[in-house]
Amino acid sequence: MQNFRNYYLILGVPKDATADEIKKAYRRLARQLHPDVNPGDKSAEDRFKDINEAYDILSDIDKRAQYDQFSKFWKQKGFQGKQGVRLPNFKSWGNSKSTRKKPAEEVDFSDYSDFNKFLDQVLGRRREVRMATANDAPRAASYEPWSTASKKTSYVANSREDRRDMDDREIRRDMDDREIRRDIVDREIRRDMDDREMRRETVDREIRRDIEAKLTLPLERAYSGGTERIRLEDGRSIEVNMPPAMVSGQRIRLRNQGIGGGDLYLKITVSPHPFFRLEMSDVCCELPLTPSEAVLGGDVEVPTLDGLVRMKLPPGVTSGKRLRLANKGYPTGNGDRGDQLVEIQVLIPKEISEEERELYEKLRQVESFKPRQDLSV
């Protein structure tokens, strides 16, 4: 179609497309080809003009009907100076709303340089300036608006109603253009807001940071838990409610106490105790006894994490023997507790009183225990 603009093809719609489908296709293409979206792109600018021209014709019911009626003559011979056939005059030529009937007349296609110029004249798309030909002379008295006896004429096909139609189309196109620009601006605003939000989230992630602090506690505090005041490396001092039964190596998470809303992790270290020693969930200790306590046995007080408790010694207990205090060990975390293991240590006094010396002398004379009697030497 060398001389023919296929407006349906330009908008990418079928010939039987509805007005709503044409409008949607135009708006979709206008958003893609709008000069604001494609600055400096000559090809996009030309296509944008083409879709506006196509929409200008196809969005108007009467113009579209005329376009569909006359476009079938796009292969008509006679354009570009070739002698062509004459067609019957079309009713209400150049004025789709006119009811005035024109007398029958013939049209010579050689008057038009190509088919587009013919459609321009028919549809009133633009001004057509042409030189009179020999064919014009016999029609000098014609009542048709394109006929004239002068040698040169300038003709505008639009009547007053056509101009109003064109004004209405210009208003609609201007409204569509403003709506497209508004959509473009809205997308730019949303994209800018999304970019700012992404940058803010990135900054937040960079600022928000988890930190770790070390906390050393005595065994009694680790066992009981409770409130602890902690001074951090950044100078802050916070009060923390610690859980009971903490052990070395345990990490306690404190939400939102890190940097920028991050978390604070406390790494617990339980300091060695001078008396108690942890073996898994058991608490071990060494209990010193005098020789008489070890020989005679009886009740003695034993320190535990819960305080002093009384334990019954069997007679004749020796150093190294372990006695068990059930459920006096360390909590396991599942509601159970270990045991406390008491290891006996019989100690010999280095200094004694005169009275004790006399008693030991008497004991040596009467004692029957001979520990070296059975030596295998």
C-alpha positions as CSV (number, residue, x, y, z in Angstrom):
1,M,0.0,0.0,0.0
2,Q,2.4,2.6,-1.2
3,N,0.0,5.5,-1.1
4,F,-2.2,4.3,1.7
5,R,-2.0,4.6,5.5
6,N,-3.7,1.6,7.1
7,Y,-4.9,3.2,10.3
8,Y,-6.0,-0.2,11.7
9,L,-2.5,-1.6,11.1
10,I,-0.9,1.5,12.7
11,L,-2.9,1.0,15.9
12,G,-2.6,-2.8,15.7
13,V,-6.4,-3.5,15.8
14,P,-8.6,-5.5,13.5
15,K,-10.9,-3.6,11.1
16,D,-13.9,-4.6,13.2
17,A,-12.4,-3.4,16.4
18,T,-14.8,-1.6,18.8
19,A,-14.3,2.0,19.8
20,D,-13.2,0.9,23.2
21,E,-10.6,-1.4,21.7
22,I,-9.3,1.4,19.5
23,K,-9.0,3.7,22.4
24,K,-7.1,1.2,24.5
25,A,-4.8,0.4,21.7
26,Y,-4.1,4.1,21.1
27,R,-3.4,4.8,24.8
28,R,-1.1,1.8,25.1
29,L,0.9,2.9,22.0
30,A,0.8,6.5,23.1
31,R,2.4,5.6,26.5
32,Q,5.1,3.7,24.7
33,L,5.9,6.3,22.0
34,H,5.2,9.6,23.9
35,P,8.0,12.1,23.4
36,D,8.4,12.5,27.1
37,V,9.2,8.8,27.4
38,N,11.5,8.8,24.3
39,P,13.3,12.2,24.3
40,G,15.3,12.7,21.1
41,D,14.0,9.6,19.4
42,K,12.9,10.7,15.9
43,S,11.4,7.3,15.0
44,A,9.3,7.2,18.1
45,E,8.2,10.8,17.5
46,D,7.1,9.9,13.9
47,R,5.2,6.9,15.0
48,F,3.5,9.0,17.8
49,K,2.3,11.4,15.1
50,D,1.0,8.4,13.0
51,I,-1.0,6.9,15.9
52,N,-2.5,10.3,16.7
53,E,-3.5,10.7,13.0
54,A,-5.0,7.2,13.0
55,Y,-6.8,7.7,16.3
56,D,-8.2,11.0,15.0
57,I,-9.9,9.2,12.2
58,L,-10.9,5.9,13.7
59,S,-12.2,7.4,17.0
60,D,-14.8,9.5,15.1
61,I,-17.7,7.3,13.9
62,D,-18.4,9.4,10.8
63,K,-14.8,9.8,9.8
64,R,-14.2,6.1,10.3
65,A,-17.2,5.3,8.2
66,Q,-15.9,7.6,5.4
67,Y,-12.4,6.1,5.8
68,D,-13.8,2.6,5.5
69,Q,-15.9,3.6,2.5
70,F,-13.2,5.4,0.5
71,S,-10.2,3.3,1.5
72,K,-11.3,0.6,-1.0
73,F,-10.2,2.9,-3.8
74,W,-6.6,3.0,-2.7
75,K,-5.5,0.9,-5.8
76,Q,-7.6,3.1,-8.1
77,K,-5.7,4.1,-11.3
78,G,-5.3,7.7,-12.1
79,F,-3.2,9.0,-9.2
80,Q,0.1,10.8,-9.8
81,G,-1.0,12.4,-13.1
82,K,-2.4,9.3,-14.8
83,Q,-5.7,9.5,-16.4
84,G,-8.2,7.7,-14.2
85,V,-11.8,6.8,-14.1
86,R,-14.5,9.1,-12.7
87,L,-16.5,8.0,-9.6
88,P,-19.9,9.1,-8.7
89,N,-20.0,12.0,-6.3
90,F,-20.2,11.0,-2.6
91,K,-23.0,12.3,-0.5
92,S,-22.1,15.1,2.0
93,W,-18.5,15.3,0.7
94,G,-16.2,16.7,3.4
95,N,-19.1,17.2,5.8
96,S,-20.3,14.0,7.5
97,K,-23.1,15.8,9.3
98,S,-24.5,17.8,6.3
99,T,-27.9,16.7,5.1
100,R,-27.7,18.7,1.9
101,K,-27.6,16.4,-1.1
102,K,-25.1,17.2,-3.9
103,P,-25.9,16.6,-7.5
104,A,-24.2,13.6,-9.0
105,E,-20.7,14.3,-10.3
106,E,-17.7,12.5,-11.3
107,V,-14.2,12.6,-9.6
108,D,-11.0,12.5,-11.7
109,F,-8.2,10.9,-9.6
110,S,-5.6,12.6,-11.7
111,D,-6.4,15.7,-9.7
112,Y,-4.6,14.2,-6.7
113,S,-1.0,13.3,-6.4
114,D,-1.6,10.1,-4.5
115,F,-4.4,8.3,-2.6
116,N,-3.4,10.0,0.7
117,K,-4.2,13.4,-0.9
118,F,-7.5,12.0,-2.0
119,L,-8.4,10.8,1.5
120,D,-7.1,14.1,3.0
121,Q,-9.6,15.9,0.8
122,V,-12.4,13.5,1.5
123,L,-11.9,13.3,5.3
124,G,-10.9,16.9,5.8
125,R,-7.5,15.9,7.4
126,R,-5.5,18.8,6.0
127,R,-5.4,21.6,3.5
128,E,-5.1,20.6,-0.2
129,V,-3.7,23.1,-2.6
130,R,-3.7,22.0,-6.3
131,M,-3.4,23.5,-9.7
132,A,-6.4,23.6,-12.0
133,T,-6.3,21.2,-14.9
134,A,-8.0,21.0,-18.3
135,N,-10.5,18.8,-16.7
136,D,-11.6,21.6,-14.4
137,A,-12.8,23.9,-17.1
138,P,-16.0,22.1,-18.0
139,R,-16.9,21.9,-14.4
140,A,-16.4,25.6,-13.7
141,A,-20.1,26.0,-13.0
142,S,-20.2,22.9,-10.7
143,Y,-21.9,23.3,-7.4
144,E,-19.3,21.0,-5.8
145,P,-17.1,22.7,-3.3
146,W,-13.8,21.5,-4.8
147,S,-14.7,22.7,-8.3
148,T,-13.5,26.2,-9.5
149,A,-12.9,28.1,-12.8
150,S,-9.9,30.0,-11.5
151,K,-6.4,28.9,-12.4
152,K,-5.3,28.4,-8.9
153,T,-7.3,27.7,-5.7
154,S,-6.8,26.9,-2.1
155,Y,-9.5,24.7,-0.7
156,V,-10.3,23.8,2.9
157,A,-12.7,20.9,3.0
158,N,-14.0,21.5,6.5
159,S,-17.3,23.2,6.9
160,R,-18.2,25.0,10.2
161,E,-19.6,21.7,11.6
162,D,-16.5,19.9,10.5
163,R,-14.4,22.5,12.3
164,R,-16.5,21.9,15.4
165,D,-15.9,18.1,15.0
166,M,-12.2,18.7,14.6
167,D,-12.2,21.0,17.7
168,D,-14.0,18.2,19.6
169,R,-11.4,15.7,18.5
170,E,-8.6,18.0,19.4
171,I,-10.1,18.4,22.8
172,R,-10.5,14.7,23.2
173,R,-6.9,14.1,22.0
174,D,-5.7,16.8,24.3
175,M,-7.5,15.2,27.2
176,D,-6.0,11.8,26.2
177,D,-2.6,13.4,26.0
178,R,-2.9,15.0,29.4
179,E,-4.1,11.6,30.8
180,I,-1.1,9.9,29.2
181,R,1.3,12.5,30.6
182,R,-0.4,12.2,34.0
183,D,0.1,8.4,33.9
184,I,3.8,8.9,32.9
185,V,4.3,11.4,35.8
186,D,2.5,9.0,38.2
187,R,4.8,6.1,37.1
188,E,7.8,8.3,37.6
189,I,6.6,9.4,41.0
190,R,5.9,5.7,42.0
191,R,9.3,4.7,40.6
192,D,11.0,7.5,42.5
193,M,9.2,6.5,45.7
194,D,10.2,2.9,45.2
195,D,13.8,3.9,44.7
196,R,13.8,6.1,47.8
197,E,12.2,3.2,49.8
198,M,14.8,0.8,48.5
199,R,17.6,3.2,49.4
200,R,16.1,3.7,52.8
201,E,15.9,0.0,53.4
202,T,19.5,-0.4,52.2
203,V,20.6,2.3,54.6
204,D,18.5,0.7,57.4
205,R,20.2,-2.6,56.7
206,E,23.6,-1.0,56.7
207,I,22.9,0.9,60.0
208,R,21.0,-2.0,61.7
209,R,23.6,-4.3,63.1
210,D,23.7,-7.1,65.7
211,I,26.4,-6.9,68.4
212,E,27.8,-9.3,70.9
213,A,29.0,-8.6,74.5
214,K,30.7,-10.8,77.0
215,L,29.2,-11.2,80.5
216,T,31.1,-13.0,83.3
217,L,29.0,-14.1,86.3
218,P,29.8,-15.9,89.5
219,L,28.3,-19.4,89.8
220,E,25.7,-18.3,92.3
221,R,24.4,-15.5,90.0
222,A,24.5,-17.8,87.0
223,Y,22.5,-20.3,89.0
224,S,19.8,-18.0,90.4
225,G,19.6,-15.5,87.5
226,G,17.9,-12.1,88.1
227,T,18.5,-8.5,87.2
228,E,21.9,-7.5,86.0
229,R,23.1,-4.0,84.9
230,I,25.4,-4.2,81.9
231,R,27.6,-1.5,80.4
232,L,28.2,-1.9,76.7
233,E,31.2,-0.9,74.6
234,D,29.3,2.0,73.0
235,G,28.8,3.5,76.5
236,R,25.2,2.5,77.1
237,S,24.2,1.0,80.4
238,I,21.2,-1.4,80.3
239,E,19.4,-3.4,82.9
240,V,18.7,-7.0,81.9
241,N,16.6,-9.7,83.6
242,M,18.8,-12.8,83.2
243,P,17.4,-16.3,83.2
244,P,18.4,-18.9,85.9
245,A,20.8,-21.8,85.4
246,M,23.1,-20.1,82.9
247,V,26.3,-22.0,81.8
248,S,29.5,-21.0,80.1
249,G,29.3,-20.5,76.3
250,Q,25.5,-19.8,76.4
251,R,24.3,-16.9,74.2
252,I,21.4,-14.8,75.3
253,R,19.6,-12.7,72.7
254,L,18.2,-9.3,73.7
255,R,16.0,-8.0,70.9
256,N,16.4,-4.5,69.6
257,Q,19.3,-3.8,71.9
258,G,22.0,-3.7,69.2
259,I,23.0,-0.9,66.9
260,G,20.1,0.7,64.9
261,G,17.5,-1.7,66.3
262,G,19.6,-4.8,65.8
263,D,19.9,-7.5,68.5
264,L,22.4,-7.8,71.4
265,Y,23.9,-11.2,72.1
266,L,25.3,-11.8,75.5
267,K,27.9,-14.5,75.7
268,I,27.9,-16.0,79.2
269,T,31.0,-17.1,81.1
270,V,30.6,-18.6,84.5
271,S,33.7,-17.8,86.6
272,P,35.3,-20.7,88.6
273,H,34.1,-21.1,92.1
274,P,36.5,-21.8,95.0
275,F,34.3,-24.6,96.4
276,F,31.8,-25.8,93.8
277,R,32.7,-27.4,90.5
278,L,30.3,-28.2,87.7
279,E,30.5,-31.6,86.0
280,M,27.6,-31.5,83.5
281,S,24.5,-31.2,85.7
282,D,26.3,-32.4,88.9
283,V,27.8,-30.0,91.4
284,C,31.0,-31.4,92.9
285,C,32.8,-30.3,96.1
286,E,35.4,-31.5,98.6
287,L,34.4,-31.7,102.2
288,P,37.2,-31.7,104.8
289,L,36.8,-33.9,108.0
290,T,38.7,-34.2,111.2
291,P,40.1,-37.6,112.1
292,S,37.5,-38.0,114.8
293,E,34.6,-37.1,112.4
294,A,35.9,-39.6,109.9
295,V,36.2,-42.3,112.5
296,L,33.0,-41.7,114.4
297,G,30.8,-40.4,111.6
298,G,27.7,-38.4,112.4
299,D,25.8,-35.4,111.0
300,V,27.8,-32.6,109.3
301,E,26.7,-29.4,107.5
302,V,27.5,-29.3,103.8
303,P,27.3,-26.1,101.6
304,T,25.0,-26.3,98.5
305,L,23.9,-23.7,95.9
306,D,20.7,-23.5,97.9
307,G,22.5,-23.0,101.3
308,L,23.7,-25.3,104.1
309,V,22.2,-28.8,104.4
310,R,22.9,-31.6,107.0
311,M,24.4,-34.8,105.7
312,K,24.9,-38.0,107.8
313,L,28.4,-39.4,107.6
314,P,28.9,-43.1,108.0
315,P,31.5,-44.1,110.6
316,G,35.0,-44.8,109.3
317,V,34.7,-42.7,106.1
318,T,37.9,-42.3,104.3
319,S,39.4,-39.6,102.1
320,G,38.4,-39.7,98.5
321,K,35.0,-41.3,99.2
322,R,32.1,-39.6,97.4
323,L,28.8,-39.1,99.1
324,R,25.7,-38.1,97.0
325,L,23.1,-35.4,97.8
326,A,20.3,-36.1,95.5
327,N,18.7,-33.2,93.5
328,K,21.1,-30.7,94.8
329,G,23.0,-30.3,91.6
330,Y,22.5,-27.8,88.6
331,P,19.3,-27.5,86.7
332,T,19.3,-29.1,83.3
333,G,16.8,-26.7,81.6
334,N,14.0,-29.4,81.2
335,G,12.9,-29.2,84.8
336,D,15.4,-31.7,86.2
337,R,18.4,-31.2,88.5
338,G,21.6,-33.0,88.9
339,D,23.1,-34.2,92.2
340,Q,25.7,-32.8,94.4
341,L,28.7,-35.1,94.9
342,V,30.6,-34.6,98.2
343,E,34.1,-35.9,98.2
344,I,35.6,-36.6,101.7
345,Q,38.9,-35.2,102.6
346,V,40.3,-36.3,106.1
347,L,42.7,-33.6,107.3
348,I,45.4,-34.0,110.0
349,P,46.0,-31.0,112.2
350,K,49.5,-29.6,112.2
351,E,49.1,-27.9,115.6
352,I,47.2,-29.2,118.6
353,S,46.6,-28.1,122.1
354,E,48.1,-29.8,125.2
355,E,44.8,-31.3,126.1
356,E,44.5,-32.7,122.5
357,R,48.1,-34.1,122.8
358,E,47.3,-35.9,126.0
359,L,44.2,-37.4,124.5
360,Y,46.1,-38.5,121.4
361,E,48.7,-40.1,123.6
362,K,46.0,-42.1,125.5
363,L,44.4,-43.0,122.2
364,R,47.8,-44.4,120.9
365,Q,48.1,-46.6,123.9
366,V,44.7,-48.1,123.6
367,E,44.0,-48.1,119.8
368,S,43.8,-51.6,118.2
369,F,44.1,-50.5,114.6
370,K,47.4,-51.5,113.1
371,P,47.5,-50.1,109.5
372,R,51.1,-51.5,108.8
373,Q,50.5,-55.0,110.2
374,D,49.8,-56.5,106.8
375,L,52.4,-54.8,104.7
376,S,53.7,-57.2,102.0
377,V,57.4,-56.6,102.4
